[in-house]
Amino acid sequence: MSDRPDSASLRPFTCVGSRQLLETRIFTVHEDQVVSPRNGLIHPVTRLETADWVNMIVITADRQIILVRQWRHGIRGLTLEIPGGMIERGEDPAMAAAREVREETGYRGDDPVKLGVVRPNPAFLGNRCFTYLLENCRLDGDQQLDAGEDIEVVVRPLTEIPDLIARGEIANSLVVAAFWWLRYRRPE
C-alpha cells in the first residue's frame, strides 16, 4: 500500500517546527507548524503518534465468526467488533494478531493470514491497522484480559455479518474495512 498517492500537481507540506503537547499511555499529541506548498503560509496542525494496530477476523471450522462486545469510552457505549489491539514495539503484526485473539477470546487457530492494511485516519494519525484472518479456530482456554478490559465473546454465522453492518450493530469503521478485506480476498 503506497503512502503517497500519485499526483502531478500536489506537493508535500514542510514541517518547520513541532512541540509535544501531551503524552499518554496510548497517544503522544504534537502540534506541528507546517508550510503550505500552495501559498507559503505557516499553519498549525495537530498530529497524534500511536502504535500500529491489528484486528482479526476469527472463523471457526463451521464458518462461525468470533466477535467481541465491549465498552468503548470514546462513544461511552457498547460495540460489537472483531478482536484487535495495539502492536507492541518490535512485535510482528501476525504474532500480535494471534496474541490478541488468545487474550480477548481464548481461541486459537491456523497461522494468521494477512488480508490488508488501512490508515485509520491520516488527517491526524500516522499509524496503520493490519487485518488478519485466522481460520479453523477453536476455544482453547480462558480469556486473558487486561485489568481495564471487560469483553464478552459473541459467536455469529459468517452469513449474518453483512446484515449486522447494515443495521449498524457493527459500526466500527476498522471492523467494516476488515470485512471488506475478507470479501475482497475471499469472495466465496
N, C-alpha and C positions, 0 to 999 in steps of 0.2 A: 504494500500500500504506500503510495507516494505521499510524502508530507508537503509537497509543493506542486499543486496542480499547474499545468502549463498555462501560461498567459503571455501574450505578446506585448501587452501594454502595462500590466501591473508590476510594480517593483516593491521590494520589502521595505518596511519601516525600519529605521535605525534607532536602537536604544542608546541614549546618551546619558542615562543615569537610572539608578534603581535603589530603592531602600526597602528594607524589610519592615513591614508594619506589625506582623503578628506571627507567632509560631505556635501551633497546636499539635496535638498528637497525630493528626492526620493531614493537616494542611500547613503550608507556610504562605502567608499573604504578602505579596510585593506590590509596591507602586512603582511602575516604570515611567520614565519620561522618554517618549518616542517622537522622532521627527517624521512627519508625513512626507513621503516622496512626491506627493502631488502638489503641496503648497509650501513645504519647508517649515511649517509651524510645529511647535513642540506641544504634545498632548500628554496628559497623564492617563495611564491605563492601569487597571488592577489585574494582577495575574496570580493565580493560585498554583503552587507547586504541590504535587502529591504523588504517591507511588502509583505505578500501573496497577490495574485491576484485572481480575479474571472472573468469568462466570461460566457455568457449566450446564449443559443440557444433559440430564441424567435419565437414561432409559433402561428399564428392566427388560429381561428376555421376552416377556409377554407384552411389550410395547406400552408400558405404563411410564408416565413422566413423574419424576420425583421433584415436587415443588416445595417451597418453604414459605410459611406465613410468619411474618414478624412485624414488630412495631418499628416504624421509621420516624425518627424525631423531626426530620425536615418537613414532613406533612402532618406530623402529630396524629398518625393513624396507622392502621394495619395495611400491609401489602401482601400480595401473592406474587412470588418471584421464583427464580431458579437459584440454586446455591451460588455464592460468589463471595469475593473478598479482595483484600489487598495482597499484592505480591510482595513478599519480603525482599529487602535489598539483596541482590545477588542470587535470588531464587529463580529457577527455571519456571516459566509460566505453566508448563504442563504438570510439573510437580506441585505447584501451588494449586492447580485445579483439583488434582486428586486429594491433596491435603484438605482443602476447603470442603469437598464433598464428604469426606470421612468425619470432619469436625462437626459440620452442620447437620448431617443426616444419619451418620453411621453406616452409609452404604459404601461399597467398593464395587469395581467393575473392571472392564478391559482398560488397557492403556488409553489415556486421553488422546483424542484426535482433534487437532486444531481446525476450527471451522472458519474463523476470520478474526479481524481486528477492527475496532472503530475508535474514533476520537470522541470521548463523551461530550465535551463542549469546548471546541477550540477557540471560542471567543475569549475565554479566560483560563482554561485548563490546558496543560501541555501533555497530560498523560494519555495512556491508551487503555482500552478494555479488550482483552483477549477472550474469545469464546471457544470453549472446547466441548466436544461430545464424548460422553462416557456411556458405553453400551454394555448390555448384559450385566447390569448392576444388581446387587442383592444386598439385603441388610446383613451386616457383618459385625455389628457392635452398637454400643450406645453413642449418642451424640457427645461431643467434647466441646461444649460451648464455652466461650469467654464469659467472664463474670458479668459483663453488661449485656449479654445476649439472652434472648428468650425466643426460641424458634420452634414452631410446630411443623412437622413433616406432613405434607399433603400429597397423596398419590392420585393421579388422574390419567385417564386414557389419552394417548397422544392425539387421538382424533378430536378431543374436546378443546385443544389449545386455541385454534382459530376463533371459536365462539367465546372463550374466556377473554381473549384480547378484544374482540368486537364489542363485548359487553362492558369493557373497562375493568374487569376483575383482575386482569394482568395489565398494568398501566405503566410500569417502569420502562422507560424508553430503551435502556440497555438490554432488558429482557426481550422486548419486542424485536429489537435488532438481532438478538441471538436466535430467535425462532425464524427470522428471515434468513440468517446464515444457514440454518438447518435445512430450510426449504430449498435454498439455492444449491447447496452441496449435495443434498439427498432428497431429490424431488418426489420420491415414491411416497 
